[in-house]
């Protein structure tokens, strides 16, 4: 049996947020067997494989209260809610997101609990995630800290030089031009950090929020 899940986003606050961007109506396909998903429509009809359409309103109580529904629609995403629900029951299968074209294998959580021989692989995987997270953390914080401290030093030096030129009535155009050119060197560094986070998190909004959080922490420690 294949289930076509299509949350109906009609709730007012969510609708207001969506009208600011593109029209958004998430649609998902869930199947227990991967082969069912790969079959063409003709083969599904011949083998009597039916597709059940389920439309869930964003105002449904299963998504929580008004603020929780807005948070799910804006940041968490319906795919996370659906995967958590499907992992609870039946605990296996495959989920396809028609909007992002992503295919999720939900059997990994079920397979990781089968047999003690796979516990080592599970532990190695978790350690790999931890090491990668630490690498991203130190790389991002070091890059942001270096950029922030260098720009602060150059800004203080520029302020002293500008005050000196103003006091002695010297031309300031060349001084400002050189300072702007030197500051533009740090733009590719920050763009590179941002694209690096894009590749690591596979979510541009999450990567941008992480970079903003690191900037705020570095500013706090610097001040």
CORBEL-V619417 format. One record per pair of residues at least 6 apart in sequence whose ideal C-beta (glycine too) atoms are under 8 Angstrom apart, sorted by the first residue. I is the first residue (numbers start at 1). J is the second residue. D is the distance in Angstrom with one decimal. If there is no record, write none. Layout:
i;j;d
I;J;D
I;J;D
This chain:
i;j;d
1;31;7.7
1;32;7.3
1;49;7.6
1;50;6.7
1;52;6.7
2;29;6.6
2;30;7.1
2;31;4.6
2;36;5.5
2;37;7.1
2;44;7.9
2;49;6.6
2;50;7.3
2;51;4.9
2;52;7.1
3;29;7.4
3;30;4.5
3;31;7.3
3;51;7.7
3;52;5.2
3;54;6.1
4;27;7.1
4;28;7.5
4;29;5.5
4;30;7.9
4;51;5.4
4;52;6.7
4;53;4.8
4;54;6.8
5;27;7.2
5;28;4.3
5;29;7.4
5;30;6.1
5;54;5.3
5;56;7.0
5;82;6.4
6;25;7.0
6;26;7.4
6;27;4.5
6;28;7.3
6;53;6.9
6;54;7.1
6;55;5.1
6;56;7.4
7;25;7.8
7;26;5.6
7;55;7.5
7;56;4.6
7;57;7.4
7;58;6.0
7;78;5.2
8;25;7.5
8;55;5.0
8;56;6.4
8;57;4.8
8;58;6.5
9;15;6.9
9;18;6.5
9;24;6.3
9;25;5.9
9;26;7.4
9;58;4.7
9;73;6.6
10;57;6.4
10;58;6.4
10;59;7.1
11;57;7.4
11;58;4.3
11;59;4.5
11;66;7.7
11;69;6.1
13;66;6.5
13;69;7.7
13;70;5.1
14;58;5.4
14;69;6.5
14;70;6.1
14;73;4.6
17;70;7.1
17;73;6.8
17;74;6.2
18;24;4.8
18;73;7.7
24;99;7.8
26;77;7.8
26;78;4.8
26;79;7.3
26;97;7.3
26;98;7.9
26;99;5.7
27;97;7.9
27;98;4.3
27;99;6.7
28;78;7.4
28;79;6.9
28;82;5.9
28;95;5.9
28;96;6.5
28;97;5.8
28;98;6.9
29;37;6.7
29;95;7.3
29;96;4.3
29;98;6.9
30;82;7.5
30;86;6.5
30;93;6.0
30;94;7.1
30;95;5.2
30;96;7.7
31;37;4.9
31;93;6.2
31;94;5.5
32;90;7.2
32;92;6.9
32;93;4.6
32;94;7.7
33;94;7.9
34;94;5.3
36;44;7.5
36;49;5.9
37;94;6.1
37;96;6.4
39;47;7.4
39;49;6.9
43;49;7.9
44;50;7.9
44;51;7.5
56;62;7.4
58;69;5.7
58;73;6.5
59;69;7.0
63;69;4.7
63;72;5.8
63;81;7.1
64;72;7.4
72;78;6.7
72;81;6.2
75;205;7.4
79;95;7.2
79;97;5.6
79;100;7.9
79;102;7.7
79;104;7.4
82;95;6.4
83;95;6.1
83;104;6.2
83;106;6.5
86;93;6.1
86;95;6.5
86;106;5.7
87;106;5.9
87;109;5.4
91;106;7.6
91;109;7.0
91;110;5.2
92;106;5.7
92;107;4.8
92;110;4.6
93;106;5.1
93;107;7.2
94;103;6.7
94;104;6.8
94;105;6.0
94;106;6.4
94;107;7.8
95;103;7.6
95;104;4.4
95;106;6.2
96;102;7.4
96;103;5.2
96;104;7.5
97;103;7.9
97;104;7.5
111;118;6.9
112;118;6.1
112;121;8.0
112;122;4.9
132;200;7.7
136;196;8.0
136;197;7.4
136;200;5.5
139;196;7.5
140;193;6.2
140;196;7.9
140;197;6.9
140;210;7.3
140;211;7.1
140;214;5.4
141;214;5.9
141;217;7.8
141;218;7.0
143;189;6.5
143;193;5.1
144;193;7.1
144;211;7.6
144;214;5.1
144;215;5.9
144;218;5.1
145;218;5.3
147;186;5.1
147;189;5.7
147;190;6.3
148;215;7.6
148;218;5.3
148;219;7.0
148;222;6.1
149;222;7.1
150;186;6.8
151;183;6.6
151;186;6.1
152;222;7.0
154;179;7.0
154;182;6.2
154;183;6.7
158;175;7.4
158;179;4.6
161;175;5.8
162;172;6.3
162;175;6.4
162;176;7.8
164;170;7.6
165;171;7.2
165;172;5.0
165;175;5.9
166;172;7.1
193;211;6.7
194;207;6.8
194;208;7.1
194;211;5.9
197;207;3.6
197;208;7.7
197;210;6.0
197;211;6.0
198;204;5.5
198;207;5.0
200;207;7.2
201;207;4.6
201;210;7.1
